[in-house]
Amino acid sequence: MTDSSLKALLDYAKSQVAQARNQPRTGSPQAGIALAYGLELLGRVIEGVQSDLEGGELVEVAIVYETLATETARLLEVDAPEAFRALVELCDDNRARLLLTGQPAASAEVLELLRQRLIWLTVTYDWPPEGRSRRVVEIVHRSAAGALRSCTATQTLEWHELPDRVRSRMLGGTDRKVRYQLFPATGGKGEAA
């Protein structure tokens, strides 16, 4: 559901509910019909918004950060939910912040550990000429001894499972790879797909 179709449905539903409210309070059939129709339209809007959330970018952002948190927790021996909160803070990603609503802030200790040990976080989507698409999350970090290490987590995807923004970039260019840098944070305030 696009923003324009959502706005049109919302505007029409609001007008139907307003019409029902302005009818005399005698319980006229027209007021009941208008109110029922307005509520039906609002239901459609809610279903459309739910569908957008289920198939939208926020789900992809959650998957990327969950993968990063799981791997970071394993590599740096910290709690995964704490790593998730710290990564969102560290990457300065406004969309990912929506996933933290109602959660406590990341601890200063874990945040500092990530700042000291993480070098580079990226997510790359590729679409090979043959085969399925992939999401590759890469973490470049320093080990406790100071050695440079790299860890990747690869997940295969169907073409339609790629984020819309990624598919658009792939179709619009000659490159079959799209990479987003999450850390160090870019000027774009979170470049996750």
N, C-alpha and C positions, 0 to 999 in steps of 0.2 A: 504494500500500500504506500503510495507516494505521499509526500507532504501536501501536495495540492489536492489530491482526492480525499485525504484525511480532513483537510480544512473545509472542503466543500460539504462533506458529510456532517462535520461538527456544526457548521453554520446552519445547515438545513435542520438538523436535529434540534438545535437551540431555538430556531424559529417555530418549530412545531410545539415544543414544550411551552414557549412563551405564548403561543396562540391558545393553548389549552388553559394556561393560567389566566388569560384575559377573558375567557368565557365566563358567563354568569355562573355563580356557584349553585345552580339548580340541578347540577348533574346532567347537563345536556349531553345527548349522544355525540354531538360534534366534538365537545371537549374531551370526552373519553377516547374517541377515535384518534384525535390529534395527539393526545398524551401517549396512547399506546404506540402510535407510529413513531413519535419522538423517542420513546424508550427503546423501541426496536432498532432505530438508527444508532442510538448510543451504544447498544449492544454490539452492533456491527463495528463501530469504531473501536471498542474495547478489544474485540477479536482481532482487528487489524493491527492494533498496537501490540498485542500479545504475539502475533505472528512475526511482526518486525523484530521484536526482542528475541524470539526464539531463533530466527534466522539471520539476525543482524550482526553488526560489528561488535557490539558489546560482548556477545558470546565468544567471538573470536579473541577479543582482548582477554577475556577471562581464561580461555584455554592457553593462550601464550603465557600469561603470567603464572598460571598454575604449573605449567611445565617448567618455567624458569624457577619457581619457588621449590618445586620438588627436587630438581637437580642442584640448586644452590644449597638447600638444606642438607643434601647428601654430601656434597663436596666440602662444605664449611662446617658441618656437624652442628647445625642449628635446627630449631623447630620449624617445620614447613609453613604453618600459618604465620609465624613471626617473620619468616623470610618473605612471604607474599607481601605482607604489609610494608616491610622495609624496601622491597624492590619497587613497589609503586611509588613510595616516597623518593627513592634514589633516582628513578627514571623520570620523575616529575611529569607523569602522564595523567592529564586531566580526565580522560575517559576511564582509565583504570581506577581513579579515585572513587568513581561511582560504585565500584565493587566493594569499597570499604565502609560504606555507610553503616553507622552503628557499631563499628568495631573499634577497639582501642588503638591508639597510635603505636607505631613500631617502637620498640625499645631503643634507646640511644646506643646501647652496647652493640646490638645486632646491626643497626644502621652504620655505626662506625666500622665494624668488622667488614661489612660489605664494601664500604668506601675504600678501605685499605686493601682488600684482596681482589675485588672485581676490577677488571681492566676494560672489558668490552662485552656487551650483550647485543645480539642481533637476532632477528627472525627473517628467514629467507623463504620465499615461496618459489618453487620452480615447476615448470610444466614441460617435461621432456617430450620430444617428438613422438615417442612411443611409450606407453605405460601411463601410470597414474601420477597425479600431481603430488608434491610433497611440501611439507612445512618443516623447516630445519631451524631449530632454536640452538644458538651457539653461545657458550659462556667461555670467555677467556679470563683466566684468573691466576693469581699467585698461590702456590701451595703454602703450607705453614712454614716450609723451609725457604720460601722465596722463589722457587722455580716456576717458570711460566708454564701453564697448562691450558689445554682446550678440551671442552666437553661439548658434544652435540647430542641433541635428541631429535630424531627424525620420525615424522608421522606421515603416512600416505593418505591422500585425499582424492576424492573424485573431483572432476573439474567444477561441478556445481557447488562443491563444498568450499571452494576458495572464496575469500571475501570479495564482494563486488568490486571494491576499489582495486584489488590485485588483478582480477580478471580484466578490468578495463585497461589497466596499464599494460598488461601482457598483450592484449588484442590491439592496442594502439601503437605498439612499437615492435621492433624486431627481436628484442631480448625476451627470452622465456623465463627470466628470473627477475624477481623483485625483492630487494633487501631493505629492511628497515633497521635503523640503528636505535636501540633503546637506551643504551648507556655507553659512553657518557651521554647525558641528556642532550638532545638537539634543540635548536631554537624553536622547533615546531611543537614543543610541549607534548611530547609523547608521539612517537612515530609508529606505534604498533598498528598493524593492519586494522 
